[in-house]
Amino acid sequence: MLLFFLLHFAFAETYFEKANQLYDKGNYKEAVRYYRAAIQEGRYEPFAWFNLGNSLVQLQKLELALVAYKRTVELMPQFTKAWVLMGDIYYLNDAKADAIVAYNRAMELGEDSEHIHYALAESFFKIGDYTLSQKHFERVLHFNPDRISAWYGLADIYERLEDYEMAIQTLYKAIDQSLISDPELYFTIASYYQNIDSLSKAIVAMEDGLLIDPQNTPARRYLAQMYIKANSPWMAIFSLEEGLRYNKEKSSILVDLGQIYFTQKRYPEAFESFLAAWNLGNPQGRIGAENVGHAWYNMGETKEAEVFYKRIRDKQ
């Protein structure tokens, strides 16, 4: 009887240790088999269930992993890490209420980390509890003021509450307190300023963002439209021409320039911009060039119009 017990103990230990070795080598499928054998033996059951869950996560079998973590906390209710990982799976499965329960239990057991506060902040945000979401985002930033996503999270809360001034203050605070230089912060600030009809401040924010990322063509084109709205077409032209230096989405910038010149009835410049865009493969360039020819023709300038039409036909 004693010999049987010793053999029983040895096999249980061997299964568990072998499973750990396989896990460390990345052989998760085989590790699952050995963890299950260790569970059957019962010697390391709570830890074998937990490690089984970890292996199943690596194999992307999240529902089975969740079962393993639940069994872990049934056997060892104080197993904090298992509660956290349960919360993570619920979070990934968009079961935010269940995730909150699991994370809160982990916090009751002493867990206090950037990870758990961020997950709780996102979960509370999803269910519309902005007060608790704000509390946890702020706790995240206590751990890591450079976590830009947490700053954005706070700003999103204020945006949902239509408090754009606070959203703007939050993102400027992020710029001041973090070490990360992110142009998107300025672009987002610009959008908030537009929501409160402060176009001049929105333009300044866009310009600040482009100083960090001058090759961001969508932002540059958006800034040009803001200048047009502010009755400063010459600044729009200046910004777009500056963008041509970087050879990014050049044909789109040329179309934008052509449209501004066309609106100003600067037809020769509009035509050259549209034609250049067409030569770069943008079909909007041909449409714009033809519109220039039509404009000349409608003004009775048939000779000039024919010159443009010929250049369109020759694509030069």
Backbone hydrogen bonds in HBPLUS format (Angstrom, degrees):
<---DONOR---> <-ACCEPTOR-->    atom                        ^
c    i                          cat <-CA-CA->   ^        H-A-AA   ^      H-
h    n   atom  resd res      DA  || num        DHA   H-A  angle D-A-AA Bond
n    s   type  num  typ     dist DA aas  dist angle  dist       angle   num
A0005-PHE N   A0001-MET O   3.11 MM   4  6.40 157.3  2.16 146.9 152.4     1
A0006-LEU N   A0002-LEU O   2.99 MM   4  6.29 157.7  2.05 150.4 156.3     2
A0007-LEU N   A0003-LEU O   2.95 MM   4  6.19 161.0  1.99 153.1 158.1     3
A0008-HIS N   A0004-PHE O   2.85 MM   4  6.00 158.3  1.89 147.7 154.6     4
A0009-PHE N   A0005-PHE O   2.90 MM   4  6.14 158.4  1.95 149.3 154.4     5
A0010-ALA N   A0006-LEU O   2.94 MM   4  6.12 159.6  1.98 146.4 152.3     6
A0011-PHE N   A0007-LEU O   2.95 MM   4  6.16 161.0  1.99 155.5 159.1     7
A0012-ALA N   A0008-HIS O   3.17 MM   4  6.36 161.0  2.20 146.0 151.2     8
A0013-GLU N   A0009-PHE O   3.05 MM   4  6.28 163.7  2.07 152.7 156.6     9
A0014-THR N   A0010-ALA O   2.89 MM   4  6.04 153.9  1.96 143.7 151.9    10
A0015-TYR N   A0011-PHE O   2.82 MM   4  6.03 163.0  1.85 156.2 159.4    11
A0016-PHE N   A0012-ALA O   3.16 MM   4  6.34 168.7  2.18 149.6 152.3    12
A0017-GLU N   A0013-GLU O   2.94 MM   4  6.07 169.1  1.95 153.0 156.5    13
A0018-LYS N   A0014-THR O   2.82 MM   4  5.80 160.5  1.86 149.2 155.5    14
A0019-ALA N   A0015-TYR O   2.91 MM   4  6.04 157.1  1.97 145.6 152.2    15
A0020-ASN N   A0016-PHE O   2.99 MM   4  6.28 155.2  2.05 147.4 153.9    16
A0021-GLN N   A0017-GLU O   2.99 MM   4  6.26 156.0  2.05 148.6 154.8    17
A0022-LEU N   A0018-LYS O   2.98 MM   4  6.26 158.9  2.02 151.5 157.0    18
A0023-TYR N   A0019-ALA O   2.87 MM   4  6.12 155.3  1.94 148.5 155.9    19
A0024-ASP N   A0020-ASN O   2.92 MM   4  6.15 162.5  1.95 151.1 155.2    20
A0025-LYS N   A0021-GLN O   3.13 MM   4  6.37 136.7  2.33 138.7 149.8    21
A0025-LYS N   A0022-LEU O   3.18 MM   3  5.11 128.7  2.46  92.4 105.9    22
A0027-ASN N   A0022-LEU O   2.86 MM   5  5.08 148.2  1.96 161.5 153.0    23
A0026-GLY N   A0023-TYR O   2.90 MM   3  5.07 156.5  1.96 107.2 114.7    24
A0031-ALA N   A0027-ASN O   3.04 MM   4  6.23 151.5  2.13 145.3 154.3    25
A0032-VAL N   A0028-TYR O   2.96 MM   4  6.19 149.8  2.06 147.9 153.7    26
A0034-TYR N   A0030-GLU O   3.21 MM   4  6.63 157.1  2.27 151.5 156.8    27
A0035-TYR N   A0031-ALA O   2.83 MM   4  6.06 158.2  1.88 157.6 164.2    28
A0036-ARG N   A0032-VAL O   2.99 MM   4  6.16 158.2  2.04 149.7 155.2    29
A0037-ALA N   A0033-ARG O   3.12 MM   4  6.39 146.3  2.24 137.7 146.9    30
A0038-ALA N   A0034-TYR O   2.91 MM   4  6.18 154.1  1.97 146.8 153.6    31
A0039-ILE N   A0035-TYR O   2.88 MM   4  6.17 149.7  1.98 146.1 154.7    32
A0040-GLN N   A0036-ARG O   3.03 MM   4  6.30 153.9  2.10 143.4 149.7    33
A0041-GLU N   A0037-ALA O   3.11 MM   4  6.45 144.9  2.24 141.5 150.8    34
A0042-GLY N   A0038-ALA O   2.98 MM   4  6.33 138.1  2.16 141.4 153.2    35
A0042-GLY N   A0039-ILE O   3.04 MM   3  4.95 123.7  2.37  93.5 108.4    36
A0048-ALA N   A0044-TYR O   2.75 MM   4  5.72 156.3  1.80 164.2 169.1    37
A0049-TRP N   A0045-GLU O   2.89 MM   4  6.02 161.0  1.92 158.0 161.7    38
A0050-PHE N   A0046-PRO O   3.03 MM   4  6.28 156.0  2.09 141.3 148.2    39
A0051-ASN N   A0047-PHE O   2.86 MM   4  6.07 169.0  1.87 150.9 153.6    40
A0052-LEU N   A0048-ALA O   2.80 MM   4  5.86 145.9  1.91 141.0 151.5    41
A0053-GLY N   A0049-TRP O   2.93 MM   4  6.21 153.4  2.00 145.0 151.6    42
A0054-ASN N   A0050-PHE O   3.03 MM   4  6.45 152.0  2.11 145.8 153.6    43
A0055-SER N   A0051-ASN O   2.93 MM   4  6.20 155.6  1.99 147.2 153.2    44
A0056-LEU N   A0052-LEU O   2.94 MM   4  6.21 159.7  1.98 153.3 158.8    45
A0057-VAL N   A0053-GLY O   2.94 MM   4  6.20 146.7  2.06 147.2 156.3    46
A0058-GLN N   A0054-ASN O   3.12 MM   4  6.44 156.2  2.18 145.2 150.9    47
A0059-LEU N   A0055-SER O   3.08 MM   4  6.43 135.5  2.29 139.3 151.9    48
A0061-LYS N   A0056-LEU O   2.82 MM   5  5.14 162.2  1.85 160.4 154.8    49
A0060-GLN N   A0057-VAL O   2.88 MM   3  4.90 158.9  1.92 109.1 113.3    50
A0065-ALA N   A0061-LYS O   2.97 MM   4  6.21 152.2  2.04 147.2 156.3    51
A0066-LEU N   A0062-LEU O   2.84 MM   4  6.05 151.7  1.92 147.6 154.5    52
A0067-VAL N   A0063-GLU O   3.23 MM   4  6.57 149.3  2.33 139.7 146.9    53
A0068-ALA N   A0064-LEU O   3.07 MM   4  6.44 154.5  2.14 146.4 153.1    54
A0069-TYR N   A0065-ALA O   2.91 MM   4  6.27 157.2  1.96 155.1 161.0    55
A0070-LYS N   A0066-LEU O   2.91 MM   4  6.12 155.9  1.97 147.8 154.7    56
A0071-ARG N   A0067-VAL O   2.97 MM   4  6.23 157.4  2.02 148.4 154.2    57
A0072-THR N   A0068-ALA O   2.96 MM   4  6.21 145.3  2.08 140.3 150.5    58
A0073-VAL N   A0069-TYR O   3.08 MM   4  6.44 158.6  2.13 153.1 155.4    59
A0074-GLU N   A0070-LYS O   3.01 MM   4  6.24 137.8  2.19 141.8 154.1    60
A0075-LEU N   A0071-ARG O   3.10 MM   4  6.33 151.9  2.18 145.6 151.6    61
A0076-MET N   A0072-THR O   2.76 MM   4  5.94 144.8  1.88 144.2 156.1    62
A0079-PHE N   A0076-MET O   2.98 MM   3  5.65 157.2  2.04 133.7 133.5    63
A0080-THR N   A0078-GLN O   2.91 MM   2  5.71 113.5  2.37 116.1  99.5    64
A0083-TRP N   A0080-THR O   3.00 MM   3  5.28 119.9  2.37 103.5 118.2    65
A0084-VAL N   A0080-THR O   3.05 MM   4  6.46 154.8  2.12 152.3 160.1    66
A0085-LEU N   A0081-LYS O   2.96 MM   4  6.22 163.5  1.99 152.2 155.8    67
A0086-MET N   A0082-ALA O   2.89 MM   4  6.07 148.0  1.99 143.6 152.8    68
A0087-GLY N   A0083-TRP O   2.95 MM   4  6.19 159.1  1.99 145.5 151.1    69
A0088-ASP N   A0084-VAL O   2.89 MM   4  6.27 148.0  2.00 144.8 154.5    70
A0089-ILE N   A0085-LEU O   3.09 MM   4  6.34 156.0  2.15 144.8 149.3    71
A0090-TYR N   A0086-MET O   2.98 MM   4  6.30 168.9  1.99 158.0 161.1    72
A0091-TYR N   A0087-GLY O   2.81 MM   4  5.95 155.7  1.86 148.3 156.0    73
A0092-LEU N   A0088-ASP O   2.88 MM   4  6.14 159.1  1.92 148.3 153.3    74
A0093-ASN N   A0089-ILE O   2.94 MM   4  6.13 144.7  2.06 146.3 156.2    75
A0095-ALA N   A0090-TYR O   2.80 MM   5  4.95 156.1  1.86 158.7 153.1    76
A0094-ASP N   A0091-TYR O   3.03 MM   3  5.06 157.9  2.08 107.1 111.0    77
A0099-ALA N   A0095-ALA O   2.95 MM   4  6.20 154.2  2.02 152.2 160.6    78
A0100-ILE N   A0096-LYS O   2.90 MM   4  6.15 155.8  1.96 151.2 156.7    79
A0101-VAL N   A0097-ALA O   3.19 MM   4  6.51 155.8  2.25 145.0 150.6    80
A0102-ALA N   A0098-ASP O   3.09 MM   4  6.38 165.3  2.11 152.8 155.8    81
A0103-TYR N   A0099-ALA O   2.87 MM   4  6.06 170.5  1.88 158.9 161.8    82
A0104-ASN N   A0100-ILE O   2.84 MM   4  5.89 162.0  1.87 149.1 154.8    83
A0105-ARG N   A0101-VAL O   3.04 MM   4  6.24 151.0  2.13 143.4 151.1    84
A0106-ALA N   A0102-ALA O   3.05 MM   4  6.39 152.5  2.13 145.9 153.4    85
A0107-MET N   A0103-TYR O   2.91 MM   4  6.26 151.3  1.99 150.1 158.4    86
A0108-GLU N   A0104-ASN O   2.88 MM   4  6.18 149.9  1.97 145.8 154.1    87
A0109-LEU N   A0105-ARG O   3.14 MM   4  6.43 135.1  2.35 138.1 149.5    88
A0109-LEU N   A0106-ALA O   3.11 MM   3  5.08 129.7  2.37  92.6 106.2    89
A0111-GLU N   A0106-ALA O   2.98 MM   5  5.45 161.1  2.02 143.8 138.3    90
A0110-GLY N   A0107-MET O   2.93 MM   3  4.99 160.0  1.97 105.5 110.8    91
A0117-HIS N   A0113-SER O   3.18 MM   4  6.36 163.0  2.21 151.8 156.6    92
A0118-TYR N   A0114-GLU O   2.95 MM   4  6.07 155.7  2.01 150.1 156.9    93
A0119-ALA N   A0115-HIS O   3.01 MM   4  6.24 165.5  2.03 152.8 156.7    94
A0120-LEU N   A0116-ILE O   2.97 MM   4  6.10 156.7  2.03 142.3 148.9    95
A0121-ALA N   A0117-HIS O   2.84 MM   4  5.97 156.2  1.89 144.2 151.3    96
A0122-GLU N   A0118-TYR O   2.94 MM   4  6.20 163.8  1.97 154.6 157.8    97
A0123-SER N   A0119-ALA O   2.91 MM   4  6.06 156.5  1.97 144.1 151.5    98
A0124-PHE N   A0120-LEU O   2.85 MM   4  6.01 170.9  1.86 156.7 158.5    99
A0125-PHE N   A0121-ALA O   2.99 MM   4  6.11 151.0  2.08 141.4 150.1   100
A0126-LYS N   A0122-GLU O   2.97 MM   4  6.22 155.0  2.04 146.9 152.9   101
A0127-ILE N   A0123-SER O   3.20 MM   4  6.56 144.1  2.34 145.3 154.3   102
A0129-ASP N   A0124-PHE O   2.86 MM   5  5.08 147.1  1.97 156.4 151.8   103
A0128-GLY N   A0125-PHE O   3.04 MM   3  5.05 157.0  2.10 103.0 109.9   104
A0133-SER N   A0129-ASP O   3.07 MM   4  6.21 152.1  2.15 145.4 154.1   105
A0134-GLN N   A0130-TYR O   2.87 MM   4  5.89 161.0  1.91 141.4 145.9   106
A0135-LYS N   A0131-THR O   3.11 MM   4  6.38 157.8  2.16 142.8 148.9   107
A0136-HIS N   A0132-LEU O   3.10 MM   4  6.34 157.9  2.15 148.6 152.5   108
A0137-PHE N   A0133-SER O   2.93 MM   4  6.20 158.2  1.98 154.2 161.0   109
A0138-GLU N   A0134-GLN O   2.95 MM   4  6.11 162.3  1.98 153.9 158.4   110
A0139-ARG N   A0135-LYS O   3.11 MM   4  6.36 142.1  2.26 134.3 144.7   111
A0140-VAL N   A0136-HIS O   2.91 MM   4  6.20 149.1  2.01 145.8 153.7   112
A0141-LEU N   A0137-PHE O   3.07 MM   4  6.42 156.6  2.13 149.0 154.4   113
A0142-HIS N   A0138-GLU O   3.05 MM   4  6.34 129.3  2.32 134.4 147.9   114
A0142-HIS N   A0139-ARG O   3.13 MM   3  4.95 130.5  2.38  90.7 104.4   115
A0143-PHE N   A0139-ARG O   3.26 MM   4  6.66 147.3  2.37 143.7 150.5   116
A0143-PHE N   A0140-VAL O   3.00 MM   3  5.27 122.3  2.34 100.5 114.3   117
A0144-ASN N   A0140-VAL O   2.82 MM   4  6.12 158.1  1.87 149.3 156.8   118
A0147-ARG N   A0144-ASN O   3.13 MM   3  5.75 164.7  2.16 123.4 124.1   119
A0148-ILE N   A0146-ASP O   2.96 MM   2  5.69 113.6  2.42 114.7  97.5   120
A0150-ALA N   A0147-ARG O   3.02 MM   3  5.67 140.8  2.18 114.5 124.2   121
A0151-TRP N   A0148-ILE O   3.02 MM   3  5.11 116.2  2.45  98.4 114.0   122
A0152-TYR N   A0148-ILE O   2.89 MM   4  6.26 162.2  1.93 158.0 163.3   123
A0153-GLY N   A0149-SER O   2.87 MM   4  6.04 144.5  2.00 133.8 144.2   124
A0154-LEU N   A0150-ALA O   2.99 MM   4  6.34 156.1  2.05 148.9 153.2   125
A0155-ALA N   A0151-TRP O   2.95 MM   4  6.28 162.7  1.98 151.2 156.3   126
A0156-ASP N   A0152-TYR O   2.75 MM   4  5.99 152.4  1.82 151.1 159.0   127
A0157-ILE N   A0153-GLY O   3.08 MM   4  6.39 147.3  2.19 143.9 152.1   128
A0158-TYR N   A0154-LEU O   3.19 MM   4  6.62 160.8  2.23 151.9 155.4   129
A0159-GLU N   A0155-ALA O   2.85 MM   4  6.13 148.9  1.95 147.1 157.1   130
A0160-ARG N   A0156-ASP O   2.86 MM   4  6.12 158.1  1.91 149.3 154.3   131
A0161-LEU N   A0157-ILE O   3.05 MM   4  6.38 143.4  2.19 142.5 153.0   132
A0163-ASP N   A0158-TYR O   2.75 MM   5  5.02 160.3  1.78 157.6 153.8   133
A0162-GLU N   A0159-GLU O   2.83 MM   3  4.70 154.5  1.89 102.5 110.1   134
A0167-ALA N   A0163-ASP O   3.11 MM   4  6.45 151.6  2.20 144.3 153.1   135
A0168-ILE N   A0164-TYR O   2.87 MM   4  6.06 156.1  1.93 148.1 153.6   136
A0169-GLN N   A0165-GLU O   2.92 MM   4  6.21 163.3  1.95 148.6 153.3   137
A0170-THR N   A0166-MET O   2.87 MM   4  6.00 152.3  1.95 144.8 152.2   138
A0171-LEU N   A0167-ALA O   3.15 MM   4  6.45 159.1  2.20 146.7 150.7   139
A0172-TYR N   A0168-ILE O   2.97 MM   4  6.25 156.6  2.03 154.8 161.9   140
A0173-LYS N   A0169-GLN O   2.90 MM   4  6.04 145.7  2.02 140.8 150.7   141
A0174-ALA N   A0170-THR O   2.95 MM   4  6.29 143.8  2.08 140.5 150.8   142
A0175-ILE N   A0171-LEU O   3.05 MM   4  6.35 150.3  2.14 141.0 148.0   143
A0176-ASP N   A0172-TYR O   2.98 MM   4  6.27 153.1  2.06 144.5 151.5   144
A0177-GLN N   A0173-LYS O   2.85 MM   4  5.97 155.3  1.91 152.4 158.6   145
A0178-SER N   A0174-ALA O   2.97 MM   4  5.61 149.7  2.06 144.1 148.6   146
A0185-LEU N   A0182-ASP O   3.10 MM   3  5.72 149.8  2.19 115.0 122.5   147
A0186-TYR N   A0183-PRO O   3.00 MM   3  5.42 119.9  2.37 107.1 120.2   148
A0187-PHE N   A0183-PRO O   3.10 MM   4  6.49 157.4  2.15 149.4 156.4   149
A0188-THR N   A0184-GLU O   2.86 MM   4  5.97 154.5  1.93 146.1 152.2   150
A0189-ILE N   A0185-LEU O   2.95 MM   4  6.18 155.5  2.01 144.3 151.7   151
A0190-ALA N   A0186-TYR O   2.89 MM   4  6.16 152.2  1.97 146.1 153.7   152
A0191-SER N   A0187-PHE O   3.15 MM   4  6.49 149.8  2.25 139.8 146.8   153
A0192-TYR N   A0188-THR O   3.02 MM   4  6.41 151.1  2.11 148.5 156.6   154
A0193-TYR N   A0189-ILE O   2.91 MM   4  6.26 157.7  1.96 153.9 160.0   155
A0194-GLN N   A0190-ALA O   3.01 MM   4  6.33 150.7  2.10 146.2 154.2   156
A0195-ASN N   A0191-SER O   3.14 MM   4  6.44 139.7  2.31 137.3 147.6   157
A0195-ASN N   A0192-TYR O   3.01 MM   3  5.05 123.8  2.34  95.2 110.1   158
A0196-ILE N   A0193-TYR O   3.08 MM   3  5.30 142.3  2.23 100.2 111.1   159
A0198-SER N   A0193-TYR O   2.88 MM   5  5.13 167.1  1.90 144.8 145.2   160
A0197-ASP N   A0194-GLN O   3.05 MM   3  4.79 159.5  2.09 105.1 105.5   161
A0202-ALA N   A0198-SER O   3.02 MM   4  6.26 148.5  2.12 147.0 157.0   162
A0203-ILE N   A0199-LEU O   2.90 MM   4  6.17 152.7  1.98 152.1 158.6   163
A0204-VAL N   A0200-SER O   3.17 MM   4  6.47 155.9  2.23 141.5 147.4   164
A0205-ALA N   A0201-LYS O   3.02 MM   4  6.26 159.3  2.06 146.7 151.8   165
A0206-MET N   A0202-ALA O   2.97 MM   4  6.25 157.5  2.02 148.8 154.8   166
A0207-GLU N   A0203-ILE O   2.90 MM   4  6.15 158.7  1.95 151.6 157.6   167
A0208-ASP N   A0204-VAL O   2.92 MM   4  6.19 153.2  1.99 147.8 155.3   168
A0209-GLY N   A0205-ALA O   3.01 MM   4  6.30 153.6  2.08 146.9 153.7   169
A0210-LEU N   A0206-MET O   2.99 MM   4  6.27 152.9  2.06 148.3 155.6   170
A0211-LEU N   A0207-GLU O   3.02 MM   4  6.29 131.6  2.26 141.0 153.5   171
A0211-LEU N   A0208-ASP O   3.27 MM   3  5.18 133.7  2.50  91.7 104.0   172
A0212-ILE N   A0209-GLY O   3.11 MM   3  5.38 133.8  2.33 100.7 112.3   173
A0213-ASP N   A0209-GLY O   2.98 MM   4  6.28 155.8  2.04 145.0 152.7   174
A0216-ASN N   A0213-ASP O   3.21 MM   3  5.76 160.3  2.25 122.8 123.0   175
A0217-THR N   A0215-GLN O   3.00 MM   2  5.74 113.3  2.46 113.8  97.0   176
A0220-ARG N   A0216-ASN O   3.03 MM   4  6.29 154.7  2.09 149.3 157.3   177
A0221-ARG N   A0217-THR O   2.86 MM   4  6.07 160.3  1.90 160.4 164.9   178
A0222-TYR N   A0218-PRO O   2.96 MM   4  6.13 150.8  2.05 142.0 150.3   179
A0223-LEU N   A0219-ALA O   2.87 MM   4  6.12 153.5  1.94 147.0 154.3   180
A0224-ALA N   A0220-ARG O   2.99 MM   4  6.27 152.3  2.07 143.8 151.1   181
A0225-GLN N   A0221-ARG O   3.13 MM   4  6.48 151.7  2.21 143.1 149.6   182
A0226-MET N   A0222-TYR O   3.03 MM   4  6.38 144.1  2.16 142.7 153.1   183
A0226-MET N   A0223-LEU O   3.02 MM   3  4.94 118.8  2.41  92.4 108.4   184
A0227-TYR N   A0223-LEU O   2.91 MM   4  6.30 150.4  2.00 150.9 159.0   185
A0228-ILE N   A0224-ALA O   2.99 MM   4  6.34 152.8  2.07 146.9 154.4   186
A0229-LYS N   A0225-GLN O   2.99 MM   4  6.24 157.5  2.04 143.3 149.1   187
A0230-ALA N   A0226-MET O   2.93 MM   4  6.19 137.2  2.12 139.1 151.3   188
A0232-SER N   A0227-TYR O   2.79 MM   5  5.03 161.2  1.83 149.6 149.7   189
A0231-ASN N   A0228-ILE O   2.98 MM   3  5.05 155.8  2.04 110.6 112.8   190
A0235-MET N   A0232-SER O   3.02 MM   3  5.46 130.9  2.27 108.3 120.5   191
A0236-ALA N   A0232-SER O   3.17 MM   4  6.59 148.7  2.28 146.1 155.5   192
A0237-ILE N   A0233-PRO O   2.89 MM   4  6.19 156.6  1.94 150.5 156.1   193
A0238-PHE N   A0234-TRP O   2.97 MM   4  6.17 156.6  2.03 138.8 145.4   194
A0239-SER N   A0235-MET O   2.91 MM   4  6.10 162.1  1.94 147.1 151.2   195
A0240-LEU N   A0236-ALA O   2.99 MM   4  6.21 163.1  2.02 150.5 155.0   196
A0241-GLU N   A0237-ILE O   2.86 MM   4  6.01 163.0  1.89 154.4 159.4   197
A0242-GLU N   A0238-PHE O   2.98 MM   4  6.14 147.3  2.09 142.9 151.8   198
A0243-GLY N   A0239-SER O   3.10 MM   4  6.41 142.5  2.25 137.9 147.9   199
A0243-GLY N   A0240-LEU O   3.00 MM   3  4.95 118.6  2.39  92.1 107.8   200
A0244-LEU N   A0240-LEU O   3.16 MM   4  6.57 132.4  2.39 141.9 154.1   201
A0244-LEU N   A0241-GLU O   3.20 MM   3  5.16 133.8  2.43  93.1 105.2   202
A0245-ARG N   A0242-GLU O   3.26 MM   3  5.78 153.1  2.34 109.3 116.3   203
A0246-TYR N   A0243-GLY O   3.17 MM   3  5.85 158.3  2.21 118.4 123.2   204
A0247-ASN N   A0244-LEU O   3.33 MM   3  5.58 163.5  2.36 108.6 113.3   205
A0252-SER N   A0249-GLU O   3.15 MM   3  5.57 124.8  2.47 105.8 118.6   206
A0253-ILE N   A0249-GLU O   3.24 MM   4  6.64 157.3  2.29 152.2 158.7   207
A0254-LEU N   A0250-LYS O   2.94 MM   4  6.22 157.6  1.99 152.4 158.8   208
A0255-VAL N   A0251-SER O   3.01 MM   4  6.27 151.4  2.10 143.4 150.5   209
A0256-ASP N   A0252-SER O   3.02 MM   4  6.31 159.1  2.07 146.5 152.0   210
A0257-LEU N   A0253-ILE O   2.88 MM   4  6.20 158.9  1.92 151.9 157.8   211
A0258-GLY N   A0254-LEU O   2.85 MM   4  6.06 158.7  1.89 146.8 153.1   212
A0259-GLN N   A0255-VAL O   2.92 MM   4  6.20 152.9  2.00 150.1 157.0   213
A0260-ILE N   A0256-ASP O   3.07 MM   4  6.40 153.2  2.14 148.0 154.8   214
A0261-TYR N   A0257-LEU O   2.93 MM   4  6.22 171.3  1.94 160.8 162.4   215
A0262-PHE N   A0258-GLY O   2.83 MM   4  5.94 154.4  1.90 145.5 153.4   216
A0263-THR N   A0259-GLN O   2.99 MM   4  6.15 157.4  2.04 142.8 148.2   217
A0264-GLN N   A0260-ILE O   3.06 MM   4  6.35 145.1  2.19 144.9 154.7   218
A0264-GLN N   A0261-TYR O   3.13 MM   3  5.03 120.4  2.50  91.0 106.0   219
A0266-ARG N   A0261-TYR O   2.78 MM   5  4.95 162.7  1.81 155.9 151.0   220
A0265-LYS N   A0262-PHE O   2.93 MM   3  4.82 156.0  1.99 103.0 109.9   221
A0270-ALA N   A0266-ARG O   2.95 MM   4  6.13 155.4  2.01 152.1 160.0   222
A0271-PHE N   A0267-TYR O   2.80 MM   4  5.94 163.5  1.82 156.4 160.0   223
A0272-GLU N   A0268-PRO O   3.07 MM   4  6.35 163.1  2.10 148.4 152.1   224
A0273-SER N   A0269-GLU O   3.09 MM   4  6.27 157.6  2.14 146.0 151.8   225
A0274-PHE N   A0270-ALA O   2.91 MM   4  6.15 167.2  1.93 157.1 160.6   226
A0275-LEU N   A0271-PHE O   2.81 MM   4  5.95 167.3  1.83 157.4 161.4   227
A0276-ALA N   A0272-GLU O   3.01 MM   4  6.04 157.3  2.06 140.4 146.7   228
A0277-ALA N   A0273-SER O   3.02 MM   4  6.25 152.9  2.09 145.5 152.9   229
A0278-TRP N   A0274-PHE O   2.92 MM   4  6.22 156.4  1.97 151.2 157.7   230
A0279-ASN N   A0275-LEU O   2.90 MM   4  6.17 158.1  1.95 150.6 156.5   231
A0280-LEU N   A0276-ALA O   3.15 MM   4  6.38 126.0  2.46 133.4 146.6   232
A0280-LEU N   A0277-ALA O   3.07 MM   3  5.08 136.5  2.27  94.9 107.6   233
A0282-ASN N   A0277-ALA O   3.05 MM   5  5.52 163.0  2.08 143.9 140.4   234
A0281-GLY N   A0278-TRP O   2.83 MM   3  5.06 158.9  1.87 110.8 115.6   235
A0285-GLY N   A0282-ASN O   2.92 MM   3  5.59 153.1  1.99 118.2 126.2   236
A0287-ILE N   A0283-PRO O   3.36 MM   4  6.74 164.7  2.38 150.8 154.0   237
A0288-GLY N   A0284-GLN O   2.95 MM   4  6.12 159.3  2.00 145.2 150.9   238
A0289-ALA N   A0285-GLY O   2.90 MM   4  6.12 158.7  1.95 148.4 154.4   239
A0290-GLU N   A0286-ARG O   2.86 MM   4  6.11 162.7  1.89 155.9 160.1   240
A0291-ASN N   A0287-ILE O   2.98 MM   4  6.24 150.1  2.07 143.2 151.8   241
A0292-VAL N   A0288-GLY O   3.06 MM   4  6.41 143.8  2.19 144.8 154.2   242
A0292-VAL N   A0289-ALA O   3.15 MM   3  5.15 122.9  2.49  93.8 107.9   243
A0293-GLY N   A0289-ALA O   3.14 MM   4  6.56 157.7  2.19 148.6 153.7   244
A0294-HIS N   A0290-GLU O   2.88 MM   4  6.21 158.4  1.93 151.7 157.9   245
A0295-ALA N   A0291-ASN O   2.89 MM   4  6.07 150.8  1.97 142.6 150.5   246
A0296-TRP N   A0292-VAL O   3.05 MM   4  6.40 160.2  2.10 154.3 157.9   247
A0297-TYR N   A0293-GLY O   2.98 MM   4  6.22 163.8  2.01 151.0 155.9   248
A0298-ASN N   A0294-HIS O   2.81 MM   4  6.01 160.5  1.85 154.3 159.0   249
A0299-MET N   A0295-ALA O   3.13 MM   4  6.34 130.6  2.38 138.0 150.2   250
A0299-MET N   A0296-TRP O   3.10 MM   3  5.20 135.7  2.30  97.5 110.1   251
A0301-GLU N   A0296-TRP O   2.97 MM   5  5.20 144.0  2.11 162.2 151.2   252
A0300-GLY N   A0297-TYR O   2.94 MM   3  5.14 157.2  1.99 108.3 114.7   253
A0305-ALA N   A0301-GLU O   2.97 MM   4  6.19 156.7  2.03 149.2 156.9   254
A0306-GLU N   A0302-THR O   2.83 MM   4  6.04 157.3  1.88 149.7 154.9   255
A0307-VAL N   A0303-LYS O   3.05 MM   4  6.38 150.6  2.14 147.3 155.1   256
A0308-PHE N   A0304-GLU O   3.14 MM   4  6.50 157.3  2.19 149.3 154.4   257
A0309-TYR N   A0305-ALA O   2.84 MM   4  6.17 159.6  1.88 153.3 159.8   258
A0310-LYS N   A0306-GLU O   2.89 MM   4  6.05 158.5  1.94 147.6 152.7   259
A0311-ARG N   A0307-VAL O   3.09 MM   4  6.35 157.6  2.14 143.9 149.9   260
A0312-ILE N   A0308-PHE O   2.91 MM   4  6.21 144.9  2.03 146.5 156.8   261
A0313-ARG N   A0309-TYR O   2.91 MM   4  6.26 159.6  1.95 149.7 154.8   262
A0314-ASP N   A0310-LYS O   2.87 MM   4  6.14 154.4  1.93 150.5 157.9   263
A0315-LYS N   A0311-ARG O   2.69 MM   4  5.53 112.1  2.14 128.9 146.1   264
A0316-GLN N   A0311-ARG O   2.96 MM   5  5.23 155.1  2.02 140.7 148.6   265
A0315-LYS N   A0312-ILE O   3.05 MM   3  4.69 138.7  2.23  91.0 103.5   266
